[in-house]
Structure formats: C-alpha cells, structure tokens
Amino acid sequence: MSMPLDIEGSAAPPRSNGELVFAEPWESRAFGMAVSLYEAGTFTWPEFQGALIARIKAWENTAAQHEPYNYYQLWLTALEDVLASLCAVSTDEVTARARALAQRPPGHDHRDHDDHPH
C-alpha cells in the first residue's frame, strides 16, 4: 500500500525542497505511527485525511489570532480521532497515556552522546 502524500492544500505535510519537515522528534513519530497503521490496514487513507481536514478546519475556526499553527499536533489528534472511531483505542486510554508521557522530563528519549552527530 502506498500513501498519497503528494496532496496539496491544508492537509499536505510541511515540506522544504520537497522533503518532509519535522521540527521535533515526536512529530516524525506521530507521522510514522499514522503511516504504519495505515499500511497495516487499520484505516483507509481517506478516513485519516478526512479526520485531519476536520481538525485543521476546527483549528482555523477557533484559533486565537496569534495562536501558532502546529500541523503535527493536528495530525496526532486526527490519528487519535480515527483510532477512537474504530474503537481501536478509547479516548480515556489516549488521555492517560498522554499524561504519562507529559510527566517525563525533557529529552528523556534522547541522550547527548558524542558518538553521533546532531
């Protein structure tokens, strides 16, 4: 299965010179989770894309004037929406896991070692 990432418009992932852009490690992980679950047949791409477009439209309709736009935060909540709608995970499970992860110290999953470039 291949995922149609050559889409345009608000649902298109951020790119620079044609390459996907991730500002933080969690963004690439959220992206990878969605792609992996799609490739495993958990949901169809139109299901996910519809959820993402709905999240983007909701953000556009409710965001404060100077509120920063975070594409991958909307990507992640769209993924949560799709998984919850399929009963693959409950919203309570997502909330509990998010709280547990939020309590971890910054950089918990990335140590600054000299054996690799940053």
All heavy atoms as an XYZ file, in Angstrom:
930
protein
N       0.835     -1.178      0.000
C       0.000      0.000      0.000
C       0.879      1.238      0.000
O       1.853      1.297      0.717
C      -0.834      0.009      1.275
C      -2.252     -0.377      1.077
S      -3.221     -0.170      2.576
C      -3.083     -1.782      3.278
N       0.499      2.202     -0.804
C       1.247      3.455     -0.730
C       0.287      4.576     -0.364
O      -0.862      4.587     -0.774
C       1.963      3.750     -2.039
O       1.048      4.165     -3.016
N       0.795      5.481      0.402
C       0.011      6.577      0.937
C       0.165      7.783      0.021
O       1.275      8.111     -0.368
C       0.546      6.867      2.339
C      -0.150      7.927      3.070
S       0.528      8.023      4.716
C       2.028      8.890      4.378
N      -0.925      8.463     -0.324
C      -0.852      9.614     -1.232
C      -0.366     10.872     -0.517
O      -1.148     11.674     -0.051
C      -2.289      9.760     -1.716
C      -3.120      9.203     -0.612
C      -2.291      8.115      0.022
N       0.945     11.059     -0.428
C       1.492     12.252      0.222
C       1.741     13.390     -0.743
O       2.236     14.428     -0.342
C       2.786     11.912      0.958
C       2.596     11.179      2.266
C       3.934     10.881      2.909
C       1.726     11.967      3.220
N       1.394     13.190     -1.999
C       1.574     14.263     -2.965
C       0.355     15.183     -2.995
O       0.107     15.871     -3.965
C       1.868     13.698     -4.352
C       0.778     12.750     -4.838
O      -0.070     12.336     -4.028
O       0.792     12.426     -6.035
N      -0.388     15.209     -1.905
C      -1.567     16.048     -1.803
C      -1.161     17.501     -1.610
O      -0.052     17.798     -1.201
C      -2.473     15.592     -0.633
C      -1.688     15.593      0.679
C      -3.079     14.250     -0.917
C      -2.512     15.264      1.896
N      -2.086     18.385     -1.913
C      -1.855     19.814     -1.728
C      -2.914     20.351     -0.787
O      -3.861     19.669     -0.440
C      -1.907     20.526     -3.078
C      -0.782     20.111     -4.007
C      -0.798     20.875     -5.314
O      -1.447     21.935     -5.388
O      -0.158     20.409     -6.254
N      -2.754     21.583     -0.377
C      -3.736     22.211      0.485
C      -3.384     22.067      1.949
O      -2.270     21.667      2.312
N      -4.343     22.371      2.802
C      -4.082     22.414      4.241
C      -3.729     21.052      4.840
O      -3.083     20.989      5.878
C      -5.278     23.006      4.978
O      -6.427     22.199      4.783
N      -4.135     19.960      4.208
C      -3.840     18.630      4.750
C      -2.469     18.108      4.317
O      -2.044     17.051      4.778
C      -4.920     17.637      4.338
N      -1.774     18.827      3.460
C      -0.456     18.385      2.995
C       0.594     18.596      4.079
O       0.630     19.636      4.724
C      -0.061     19.153      1.743
N       1.446     17.604      4.306
C       2.504     17.749      5.313
C       3.484     18.858      4.952
O       3.722     19.124      3.777
C       3.222     16.391      5.284
C       2.303     15.462      4.590
C       1.465     16.292      3.673
N       4.065     19.511      5.962
C       5.059     20.559      5.695
C       6.273     20.001      4.950
O       6.736     18.902      5.255
C       5.469     21.034      7.088
C       4.413     20.557      8.009
C       3.826     19.338      7.382
N       6.751     20.765      3.999
C       7.902     20.342      3.200
C       8.869     21.503      3.013
O       8.489     22.655      3.041
C       7.465     19.841      1.828
C       6.632     18.587      1.875
C       6.266     18.147      0.463
N       5.359     17.037      0.455
C       5.727     15.754      0.471
N       6.989     15.445      0.467
N       4.835     14.801      0.477
N      10.122     21.136      2.781
C      11.150     22.091      2.391
C      11.961     21.432      1.290
O      12.491     20.332      1.484
C      12.039     22.439      3.583
O      13.078     23.304      3.181
N      12.002     22.044      0.135
C      12.689     21.464     -1.028
C      12.182     20.062     -1.337
O      12.951     19.169     -1.690
C      14.201     21.457     -0.819
C      14.777     22.840     -0.750
O      14.321     23.732     -1.464
N      15.761     23.031      0.105
N      10.881     19.845     -1.149
C      10.268     18.562     -1.459
C      10.370     17.515     -0.367
O       9.762     16.461     -0.456
N      11.147     17.783      0.673
C      11.333     16.822      1.770
C      10.407     17.164      2.935
O      10.178     18.328      3.235
C      12.786     16.860      2.269
C      13.805     16.472      1.223
C      13.732     15.015      0.834
O      13.504     14.172      1.725
O      13.882     14.722     -0.359
N       9.897     16.119      3.597
C       9.078     16.340      4.787
C       9.899     17.043      5.860
O      11.092     16.786      6.002
C       8.555     15.014      5.336
C       7.538     14.286      4.455
C       7.239     12.915      5.031
C       6.270     15.090      4.311
N       9.257     17.938      6.609
C       9.925     18.714      7.644
C       9.303     18.384      8.995
O       8.085     18.438      9.159
C       9.785     20.226      7.375
C      10.360     21.036      8.506
C      10.444     20.595      6.058
N      10.153     18.041      9.959
C       9.724     17.776     11.326
C      10.543     18.671     12.251
O      11.772     18.639     12.222
C       9.957     16.311     11.702
C       9.269     15.336     10.778
C       9.988     14.651      9.813
C       7.907     15.117     10.875
C       9.366     13.752      8.955
C       7.270     14.225     10.024
C       7.997     13.540      9.059
N       9.857     19.476     13.068
C      10.554     20.388     13.970
C      11.009     19.693     15.247
O      11.971     20.110     15.869
C       9.650     21.570     14.324
N      10.317     18.638     15.640
C      10.611     17.915     16.881
C      10.559     16.413     16.609
O       9.808     15.963     15.737
C       9.567     18.262     17.953
C       9.487     19.721     18.322
C      10.660     20.180     19.153
O      11.297     19.334     19.812
O      10.945     21.389     19.146
N      11.296     15.617     17.378
C      11.269     14.164     17.172
C       9.872     13.548     17.272
O       9.537     12.636     16.523
C      12.185     13.627     18.272
C      13.117     14.743     18.576
C      12.296     16.000     18.394
N       9.037     14.063     18.182
C       7.705     13.481     18.333
C       6.878     13.636     17.052
O       6.006     12.807     16.774
C       6.957     14.079     19.535
C       6.470     15.490     19.343
C       7.104     16.624     19.718
C       5.254     15.894     18.713
N       6.359     17.726     19.365
C       5.212     17.303     18.748
C       4.193     15.218     18.124
C       4.156     18.039     18.207
C       3.142     15.954     17.588
C       3.128     17.337     17.638
N       7.140     14.687     16.266
C       6.383     14.886     15.040
C       6.642     13.758     14.038
O       5.706     13.242     13.422
C       6.731     16.237     14.422
C       6.301     17.411     15.266
C       6.734     18.755     14.721
O       7.572     18.814     13.802
O       6.222     19.763     15.238
N       7.899     13.367     13.891
C       8.204     12.273     12.972
C       7.633     10.953     13.490
O       7.223     10.100     12.714
C       9.707     12.154     12.726
O      10.396     11.828     13.909
N       7.584     10.807     14.804
C       6.995      9.588     15.388
C       5.495      9.540     15.151
O       4.936      8.487     14.821
C       7.319      9.518     16.873
C       8.781      9.299     17.128
C       9.078      9.215     18.616
N      10.511      9.230     18.823
C      11.144     10.104     19.579
N      10.478     11.010     20.263
N      12.442     10.066     19.700
N       4.816     10.668     15.327
C       3.374     10.721     15.071
C       3.092     10.426     13.599
O       2.167      9.679     13.264
C       2.820     12.092     15.458
N       3.922     10.990     12.733
C       3.790     10.732     11.304
C       3.963      9.237     11.028
O       3.151      8.616     10.344
C       4.830     11.547     10.540
C       4.777     11.354      9.059
C       3.899     12.098      8.287
C       5.607     10.439      8.435
C       3.847     11.921      6.908
C       5.563     10.255      7.061
C       4.679     11.000      6.301
N       5.030      8.666     11.590
C       5.312      7.247     11.378
C       4.229      6.335     11.913
O       3.913      5.308     11.299
N       3.643      6.687     13.051
C       2.549      5.873     13.599
C       1.373      5.837     12.635
O       0.814      4.771     12.367
C       2.076      6.421     14.949
C       2.966      6.080     16.096
S       2.242      6.489     17.700
C       2.037      8.254     17.585
N       0.999      7.006     12.121
C      -0.135      7.061     11.196
C       0.155      6.258      9.930
O      -0.688      5.485      9.468
C      -0.477      8.504     10.856
N       1.337      6.422      9.376
C       1.696      5.699      8.156
C       1.717      4.195      8.414
O       1.165      3.411      7.634
C       3.060      6.180      7.610
C       3.549      5.291      6.482
C       2.958      7.633      7.148
N       2.313      3.771      9.514
C       2.383      2.342      9.836
C       1.002      1.733     10.032
O       0.725      0.631      9.544
C       3.219      2.116     11.097
O       4.551      2.494     10.873
N       0.137      2.439     10.745
C      -1.217      1.923     10.975
C      -2.020      1.888      9.677
O      -2.786      0.956      9.440
C      -1.923      2.753     12.039
C      -1.372      2.556     13.450
C      -1.894      3.636     14.394
C      -1.729      1.164     13.977
N      -1.830      2.886      8.831
C      -2.473      2.875      7.520
C      -1.983      1.678      6.699
O      -2.775      0.924      6.129
C      -2.198      4.185      6.777
C      -2.388      4.062      5.291
C      -3.663      3.997      4.734
C      -1.296      3.983      4.431
C      -3.842      3.852      3.368
C      -1.474      3.858      3.065
C      -2.741      3.784      2.541
O      -2.914      3.636      1.188
N      -0.654      1.495      6.645
C      -0.082      0.393      5.869
C      -0.494     -0.968      6.416
O      -0.579     -1.938      5.665
C       1.436      0.520      5.805
C       1.876      1.674      4.917
C       3.380      1.880      4.869
O       4.104      1.324      5.721
O       3.828      2.621      3.973
N      -0.784     -1.049      7.717
C      -1.250     -2.297      8.326
C      -2.739     -2.536      8.057
O      -3.270     -3.585      8.422
C      -0.989     -2.269      9.829
N      -3.405     -1.564      7.429
C      -4.817     -1.727      7.102
C      -5.760     -1.358      8.237
O      -6.940     -1.690      8.190
N      -5.256     -0.657      9.242
C      -6.091     -0.274     10.383
C      -7.179      0.695      9.963
O      -8.293      0.649     10.478
C      -5.220      0.344     11.493
O      -4.189     -0.593     11.833
C      -6.027      0.679     12.727
N      -6.864      1.581      9.028
C      -7.831      2.540      8.496
C      -7.441      2.861      7.067
O      -6.332      2.555      6.633
C      -7.897      3.818      9.352
C      -6.554      4.439      9.631
C      -5.904      5.223      8.686
C      -5.926      4.240     10.852
C      -4.663      5.797      8.947
C      -4.697      4.807     11.127
C      -4.063      5.582     10.173
N      -8.362      3.476      6.345
C      -8.064      3.893      4.979
C      -7.478      5.303      5.004
O      -7.695      6.057      5.961
C      -9.321      3.897      4.093
O     -10.218      4.911      4.558
C     -10.003      2.531      4.098
N      -6.749      5.651      3.944
C      -6.195      6.993      3.895
C      -7.297      8.048      3.845
O      -7.190      9.077      4.527
C      -5.212      7.146      2.739
C      -4.459      8.413      2.916
C      -4.548      9.541      2.151
C      -3.557      8.724      3.967
N      -3.744     10.527      2.658
C      -3.119     10.039      3.783
C      -3.068      8.002      5.061
C      -2.224     10.669      4.639
C      -2.173      8.619      5.911
C      -1.764      9.935      5.699
N      -8.375      7.852      3.095
C      -9.451      8.859      3.118
C     -10.048      9.060      4.521
O     -10.430     10.183      4.864
C     -10.492      8.311      2.144
C      -9.686      7.514      1.176
C      -8.602      6.868      2.031
N     -10.117      8.005      5.328
C     -10.602      8.167      6.705
C      -9.682      9.102      7.488
O     -10.142     10.027      8.169
C     -10.666      6.822      7.437
C     -11.777      5.908      7.004
C     -11.696      4.545      7.660
O     -10.622      3.895      7.597
O     -12.714      4.124      8.242
N      -8.383      8.847      7.390
C      -7.431      9.675      8.116
C      -7.415     11.093      7.559
O      -7.448     12.072      8.306
C      -6.024      9.080      8.080
C      -5.037      9.965      8.780
C      -5.009     10.025     10.163
C      -4.171     10.762      8.064
C      -4.123     10.876     10.822
C      -3.275     11.613      8.705
C      -3.262     11.661     10.088
N      -7.380     11.214      6.263
C      -7.330     12.540      5.641
C      -8.563     13.358      6.019
O      -8.459     14.557      6.298
C      -7.209     12.400      4.130
C      -6.935     13.704      3.420
C      -6.677     13.523      1.948
O      -7.094     12.525      1.346
N      -6.004     14.465      1.344
N      -9.729     12.726      6.050
C     -10.949     13.426      6.448
C     -10.871     13.931      7.878
O     -11.287     15.054      8.181
N     -10.332     13.091      8.775
C     -10.173     13.499     10.174
C      -9.180     14.644     10.294
O      -9.393     15.588     11.070
C      -9.722     12.306     11.018
N      -8.105     14.602      9.517
C      -7.104     15.662      9.551
C      -7.685     16.977      9.025
O      -7.508     18.038      9.634
C      -5.871     15.258      8.739
C      -4.749     16.287      8.637
C      -4.235     16.679     10.020
C      -3.617     15.734      7.777
N      -8.396     16.918      7.933
C      -9.020     18.117      7.377
C     -10.018     18.702      8.373
O     -10.071     19.921      8.569
C      -9.673     17.814      6.015
C      -8.574     17.552      4.969
C     -10.604     18.934      5.572
C      -9.078     16.984      3.662
N     -10.789     17.853      9.044
C     -11.751     18.332     10.048
C     -11.030     19.023     11.203
O     -11.474     20.080     11.679
C     -12.596     17.168     10.561
N      -9.917     18.446     11.651
C      -9.146     19.069     12.737
C      -8.558     20.411     12.311
O      -8.537     21.367     13.076
C      -8.031     18.135     13.207
C      -8.481     17.050     14.123
C      -8.931     17.645     15.434
N      -9.349     16.604     16.360
C      -9.502     16.806     17.645
N      -9.272     17.992     18.180
N      -9.903     15.827     18.423
N      -8.065     20.492     11.079
C      -7.496     21.740     10.572
C      -8.583     22.814     10.472
O      -8.387     23.952     10.905
C      -6.788     21.520      9.222
C      -5.527     20.669      9.428
C      -6.454     22.858      8.551
C      -4.891     20.167      8.149
N      -9.746     22.443      9.940
C     -10.846     23.408      9.830
C     -11.295     23.880     11.202
O     -11.561     25.072     11.401
C     -12.013     22.793      9.064
C     -11.773     22.717      7.574
C     -12.962     22.148      6.848
C     -12.648     22.053      5.363
N     -13.751     21.494      4.606
N     -11.385     22.963     12.161
C     -11.780     23.348     13.521
C     -10.763     24.308     14.118
O     -11.138     25.304     14.760
C     -11.932     22.103     14.397
N      -9.476     24.042     13.895
C      -8.436     24.946     14.400
C      -8.579     26.324     13.754
O      -8.506     27.349     14.431
C      -7.044     24.374     14.139
C      -5.977     25.270     14.684
C      -5.468     25.269     15.945
C      -5.321     26.335     13.993
N      -4.525     26.261     16.085
C      -4.421     26.937     14.895
C      -5.402     26.846     12.707
C      -3.607     28.011     14.545
C      -4.598     27.921     12.361
C      -3.712     28.492     13.279
N      -8.783     26.345     12.443
C      -8.922     27.623     11.730
C     -10.120     28.424     12.244
O     -10.062     29.651     12.309
C      -9.072     27.384     10.221
C      -7.812     26.883      9.564
C      -7.994     26.457      8.120
O      -9.150     26.220      7.687
O      -6.984     26.353      7.416
N     -11.183     27.730     12.621
C     -12.397     28.406     13.082
C     -12.316     28.882     14.530
O     -13.087     29.745     14.933
C     -13.609     27.493     12.913
C     -13.956     27.266     11.456
O     -13.667     28.089     10.599
N     -14.567     26.133     11.174
N     -11.409     28.295     15.319
C     -11.384     28.618     16.749
C     -10.066     29.209     17.243
O     -10.011     29.680     18.374
C     -11.683     27.360     17.590
O     -10.681     26.381     17.345
C     -13.061     26.806     17.268
N      -9.038     29.190     16.458
C      -7.717     29.647     16.907
C      -7.706     31.146     17.167
O      -8.311     31.927     16.424
C      -6.655     29.305     15.869
N      -7.022     31.516     18.225
C      -6.813     32.929     18.509
C      -5.904     33.515     17.424
O      -5.138     32.786     16.783
C      -6.169     33.098     19.884
N      -5.960     34.804     17.251
C      -5.247     35.465     16.148
C      -3.757     35.134     16.119
O      -3.186     34.928     15.061
C      -5.438     36.971     16.237
C      -4.832     37.703     15.067
C      -5.123     39.193     15.118
O      -5.650     39.697     16.086
N      -4.761     39.885     14.062
N      -3.108     35.082     17.265
C      -1.660     34.849     17.296
C      -1.296     33.442     17.749
O      -0.138     33.179     18.047
C      -0.982     35.891     18.190
C      -1.157     37.280     17.680
N      -0.549     37.733     16.526
C      -1.903     38.306     18.125
C      -0.905     38.981     16.297
N      -1.731     39.355     17.262
N      -2.281     32.553     17.783
C      -2.011     31.169     18.178
C      -1.202     30.483     17.081
O      -1.579     30.532     15.908
C      -3.327     30.422     18.405
C      -3.147     29.019     18.922
C      -4.472     28.314     19.184
O      -5.518     28.977     19.222
O      -4.443     27.088     19.336
N      -0.075     29.862     17.448
C       0.749     29.222     16.408
C       0.062     27.981     15.827
O      -0.632     27.254     16.527
C       2.028     28.848     17.148
C       1.647     28.783     18.580
C       0.502     29.732     18.777
N       0.279     27.792     14.551
C      -0.257     26.632     13.841
C       0.721     25.482     13.994
O       1.906     25.630     13.707
C      -0.437     26.984     12.361
C      -0.927     25.858     11.498
C      -2.245     25.441     11.554
C      -0.074     25.205     10.614
C      -2.710     24.406     10.753
C      -0.525     24.177      9.801
C      -1.850     23.783      9.879
O      -2.299     22.762      9.090
N       0.246     24.341     14.473
C       1.104     23.172     14.631
C       0.483     22.016     13.861
O      -0.402     21.322     14.361
C       1.285     22.808     16.106
C       2.317     21.721     16.303
O       2.356     20.748     15.554
N       3.155     21.874     17.297
N       0.956     21.824     12.641
C       0.410     20.796     11.754
C       0.427     19.423     12.409
O      -0.564     18.702     12.377
C       1.205     20.782     10.443
C       0.776     19.696      9.493
C      -0.301     19.893      8.642
C       1.441     18.469      9.445
C      -0.716     18.901      7.770
C       1.039     17.481      8.573
C      -0.047     17.693      7.746
O      -0.458     16.703      6.885
N       1.554     19.048     13.010
C       1.654     17.691     13.535
C       0.852     17.482     14.812
O       0.474     16.357     15.122
C       3.114     17.266     13.687
C       3.711     16.990     12.323
C       4.643     17.849     11.763
C       3.287     15.907     11.577
C       5.156     17.617     10.500
C       3.787     15.668     10.308
C       4.722     16.521      9.775
O       5.202     16.290      8.514
N       0.544     18.544     15.549
C      -0.378     18.397     16.678
C      -1.763     18.040     16.141
O      -2.449     17.176     16.685
C      -0.437     19.679     17.517
C      -1.334     19.553     18.732
C      -0.859     18.472     19.697
O       0.289     18.449     20.081
N      -1.744     17.582     20.070
N      -2.160     18.680     15.054
C      -3.442     18.373     14.424
C      -3.409     16.976     13.795
O      -4.405     16.245     13.835
C      -3.790     19.443     13.389
C      -3.945     20.852     13.960
C      -4.098     21.872     12.840
C      -5.092     20.935     14.941
N      -2.272     16.604     13.240
C      -2.080     15.255     12.678
C      -2.303     14.213     13.768
O      -3.028     13.241     13.574
C      -0.666     15.166     12.106
C      -0.232     13.843     11.570
C       0.176     12.759     12.284
C      -0.140     13.453     10.193
N       0.528     11.730     11.449
C       0.340     12.124     10.160
C      -0.409     14.110      8.992
C       0.546     11.444      8.964
C      -0.190     13.420      7.804
C       0.278     12.098      7.792
N      -1.677     14.436     14.921
C      -1.782     13.486     16.022
C      -3.212     13.391     16.544
O      -3.710     12.290     16.781
C      -0.829     13.876     17.145
C      -0.753     12.927     18.337
C      -0.376     11.513     17.907
C       0.235     13.458     19.366
N      -3.889     14.516     16.708
C      -5.272     14.451     17.202
C      -6.193     13.822     16.163
O      -7.145     13.129     16.522
C      -5.788     15.837     17.636
O      -5.635     16.763     16.574
C      -5.066     16.333     18.875
N      -5.903     14.023     14.880
C      -6.682     13.348     13.834
C      -6.481     11.830     13.921
O      -7.435     11.059     13.789
C      -6.289     13.865     12.453
N      -5.247     11.415     14.166
C      -4.978      9.984     14.329
C      -5.741      9.437     15.534
O      -6.353      8.367     15.457
C      -3.476      9.739     14.487
C      -3.047      8.292     14.728
C      -3.508      7.370     13.594
C      -1.536      8.216     14.909
N      -5.722     10.173     16.638
C      -6.484      9.758     17.819
C      -7.974      9.648     17.496
O      -8.638      8.695     17.919
C      -6.257     10.744     18.961
C      -4.841     10.725     19.499
C      -4.541     11.887     20.428
O      -5.439     12.749     20.678
O      -3.406     11.957     20.926
N      -8.502     10.616     16.747
C      -9.917     10.594     16.361
C     -10.256      9.335     15.571
O     -11.267      8.671     15.826
C     -10.274     11.823     15.517
C     -10.224     13.128     16.285
O     -10.201     13.112     17.535
O     -10.206     14.188     15.611
N      -9.409      9.014     14.590
C      -9.665      7.846     13.739
C      -9.607      6.563     14.568
O     -10.488      5.704     14.464
C      -8.662      7.782     12.560
C      -8.738      6.454     11.836
C      -8.910      8.925     11.599
N      -8.594      6.438     15.402
C      -8.462      5.225     16.216
C      -9.611      5.098     17.214
O     -10.112      3.993     17.449
C      -7.113      5.211     16.924
C      -5.906      5.098     15.999
C      -4.606      5.195     16.800
C      -5.953      3.816     15.181
N     -10.051      6.207     17.778
C     -11.184      6.171     18.710
C     -12.469      5.786     17.969
O     -13.275      4.998     18.487
C     -11.343      7.505     19.409
N     -12.643      6.315     16.749
C     -13.856      5.994     15.984
C     -13.918      4.526     15.589
O     -14.997      3.966     15.420
C     -13.955      6.881     14.739
O     -13.044      6.461     13.742
N     -12.758      3.901     15.466
C     -12.688      2.479     15.125
C     -12.697      1.587     16.372
O     -12.595      0.374     16.261
C     -11.427      2.191     14.307
C     -11.336      2.884     12.953
C      -9.952      2.683     12.354
C     -12.414      2.363     12.015
N     -12.768      2.223     17.540
C     -12.703      1.520     18.830
C     -11.386      0.762     18.993
O     -11.319     -0.250     19.705
C     -13.900      0.594     19.013
S     -15.470      1.479     19.050
N     -10.346      1.231     18.313
C      -9.022      0.630     18.450
C      -8.370      1.091     19.743
O      -7.508      0.402     20.291
C      -8.144      1.004     17.257
N      -8.778      2.259     20.211
C      -8.283      2.818     21.459
C      -9.357      3.773     21.970
O     -10.041      4.419     21.183
C      -6.923      3.533     21.256
C      -7.046      4.723     20.354
C      -6.297      3.919     22.568
N      -9.513      3.825     23.268
C     -10.520      4.741     23.819
C      -9.885      6.107     24.069
O      -8.669      6.219     24.234
C     -11.087      4.195     25.125
O     -10.136      4.307     26.168
N     -10.715      7.129     24.128
C     -10.196      8.462     24.409
C      -9.596      8.513     25.811
O      -8.632      9.245     26.041
C     -11.290      9.538     24.252
O     -12.420      9.170     25.030
C     -11.708      9.687     22.804
N     -10.133      7.719     26.744
C      -9.553      7.664     28.091
C      -8.143      7.088     28.063
O      -7.257      7.568     28.777
C     -10.430      6.829     29.031
C     -11.738      7.530     29.375
O     -11.821      8.762     29.204
O     -12.667      6.832     29.817
N      -7.925      6.066     27.226
C      -6.584      5.483     27.102
C      -5.600      6.490     26.516
O      -4.464      6.595     26.974
C      -6.621      4.228     26.218
C      -7.307      3.047     26.858
C      -7.482      1.902     25.873
O      -8.032      2.125     24.780
O      -7.060      0.775     26.217
N      -6.049      7.227     25.515
C      -5.192      8.243     24.899
C      -4.842      9.315     25.926
O      -3.679      9.708     26.060
C      -5.874      8.874     23.659
C      -5.093     10.082     23.159
C      -6.025      7.839     22.557
N      -5.833      9.774     26.679
C      -5.608     10.809     27.689
C      -4.639     10.328     28.759
O      -3.704     11.050     29.136
C      -6.943     11.236     28.326
O      -7.793     11.748     27.291
C      -6.742     12.302     29.394
N      -4.833      9.103     29.242
C      -3.949      8.560     30.281
C      -2.522      8.437     29.773
O      -1.564      8.788     30.470
C      -4.473      7.204     30.759
N      -2.348      7.957     28.566
C      -1.010      7.797     28.002
C      -0.350      9.161     27.762
O       0.843      9.328     28.028
C      -1.083      7.007     26.695
C       0.254      6.710     26.094
C       1.025      5.733     26.944
N       2.265      5.422     26.278
C       3.427      5.275     26.876
N       3.505      5.357     28.179
N       4.503      5.007     26.200
N      -1.133     10.121     27.280
C      -0.589     11.463     27.052
C      -0.130     12.086     28.370
O       0.932     12.714     28.430
C      -1.632     12.344     26.376
N      -0.900     11.897     29.417
C      -0.498     12.424     30.728
C       0.794     11.771     31.209
O       1.671     12.441     31.748
C      -1.610     12.204     31.754
C      -2.742     13.175     31.618
C      -3.730     13.043     32.747
N      -4.844     13.938     32.513
C      -6.106     13.607     32.690
N      -6.433     12.410     33.129
N      -7.056     14.486     32.446
N       0.895     10.467     31.043
C       2.107      9.762     31.465
C       3.324     10.255     30.692
O       4.394     10.474     31.266
C       1.931      8.253     31.284
N       3.171     10.434     29.397
C       4.289     10.922     28.585
C       4.639     12.363     28.929
O       5.815     12.731     28.940
C       3.951     10.805     27.099
C       3.891      9.379     26.556
C       3.366      9.379     25.124
C       5.239      8.697     26.640
N       3.642     13.176     29.228
C       3.891     14.578     29.562
C       4.671     14.726     30.860
O       5.354     15.728     31.070
C       2.570     15.331     29.658
N       4.611     13.730     31.728
C       5.323     13.788     33.000
C       6.793     13.407     32.872
O       7.559     13.590     33.808
C       4.633     12.897     34.031
C       3.274     13.426     34.426
C       2.528     12.486     35.352
O       2.982     11.394     35.660
N       1.361     12.919     35.796
N       7.181     12.899     31.728
C       8.593     12.559     31.520
C       9.408     13.839     31.375
O       8.941     14.829     30.839
C       8.754     11.699     30.273
C       8.184     10.323     30.434
C       8.376      9.550     29.167
N       8.236      8.137     29.405
C       8.414      7.229     28.476
N       8.756      7.578     27.251
N       8.276      5.956     28.758
N      10.659     13.809     31.827
C      11.493     15.018     31.713
C      11.862     15.291     30.252
O      11.922     14.366     29.434
C      12.732     14.664     32.537
C      12.774     13.176     32.554
C      11.344     12.710     32.487
N      12.118     16.550     29.925
C      12.545     16.876     28.559
C      13.801     16.081     28.185
O      14.694     15.903     29.001
C      12.860     18.378     28.628
C      12.103     18.872     29.819
C      12.038     17.716     30.784
N      13.827     15.600     26.962
C      14.993     14.855     26.479
C      15.103     13.450     27.019
O      16.132     12.801     26.864
N      14.036     12.921     27.629
C      14.100     11.590     28.230
C      14.444     10.492     27.228
O      15.009      9.477     27.592
C      12.771     11.245     28.908
C      11.683     10.994     27.927
N      10.947     12.023     27.376
C      11.221      9.854     27.373
C      10.066     11.502     26.528
N      10.216     10.212     26.506
N      14.114     10.717     25.977
C      14.342      9.676     24.978
C      15.504      9.984     24.051
O      15.715      9.310     23.056
C      13.077      9.447     24.165
C      12.655     10.678     23.385
O      13.169     11.767     23.661
O      11.796     10.537     22.504
N      16.286     10.997     24.398
C      17.419     11.331     23.541
C      18.577     11.821     24.408
O      18.521     12.896     24.981
C      17.032     12.418     22.531
C      18.113     12.688     21.544
N      18.357     11.869     20.472
C      19.032     13.670     21.490
C      19.381     12.351     19.794
N      19.803     13.434     20.386
N      19.572     11.020     24.486
C      20.744     11.388     25.276
C      21.759     12.075     24.378
O      21.889     11.764     23.196
C      21.389     10.149     25.904
C      20.442      9.369     26.787
C      20.221     10.134     28.108
N      19.383      9.350     29.000
C      18.149      9.666     29.308
N      17.588     10.726     28.811
N      17.445      8.919     30.122
N      22.489     13.014     24.922
C      23.505     13.733     24.173
C      24.821     12.964     24.253
O      25.582     13.108     25.190
C      23.664     15.148     24.734
C      24.544     16.006     23.848
O      24.767     15.609     22.682
O      25.005     17.049     24.310
N      25.044     12.101     23.269
C      26.264     11.312     23.204
C      27.171     11.876     22.124
O      26.707     12.429     21.136
C      25.958      9.845     22.883
C      25.144      9.167     23.944
N      25.632      8.902     25.200
C      23.874      8.712     23.923
C      24.687      8.310     25.907
N      23.611      8.181     25.169
N      28.444     11.688     22.295
C      29.404     12.185     21.316
C      29.556     11.250     20.123
O      30.250     11.575     19.168
C      30.768     12.389     21.969
C      30.721     13.494     23.006
O      29.913     14.418     22.858
O      31.521     13.417     23.948
N      28.899     10.094     20.165
C      29.114      9.111     19.112
C      28.182      9.282     17.919
O      28.142      8.472     17.029
C      28.999      7.694     19.660
C      27.632      7.383     20.264
O      26.847      8.333     20.468
O      27.364      6.202     20.532
N      27.407     10.356     17.911
C      26.581     10.618     16.731
C      26.382     12.119     16.553
O      26.361     12.867     17.517
C      25.229      9.910     16.844
C      24.336     10.484     17.904
N      24.447     10.134     19.218
C      23.329     11.388     17.824
C      23.532     10.800     19.907
N      22.858     11.568     19.095
N      26.264     12.553     15.294
C      26.058     13.987     15.032
C      24.617     14.403     15.318
O      23.720     13.580     15.262
C      26.381     14.134     13.552
C      26.094     12.794     12.971
C      26.399     11.787     14.066
N      24.415     15.657     15.596
C      23.072     16.191     15.810
C      22.649     17.007     14.631
O      23.334     17.641     13.974
C      23.008     17.067     17.050
C      23.151     16.267     18.304
N      22.065     15.742     18.966
C      24.227     15.866     18.986
C      22.476     15.086     20.032
N      23.796     15.145     20.060
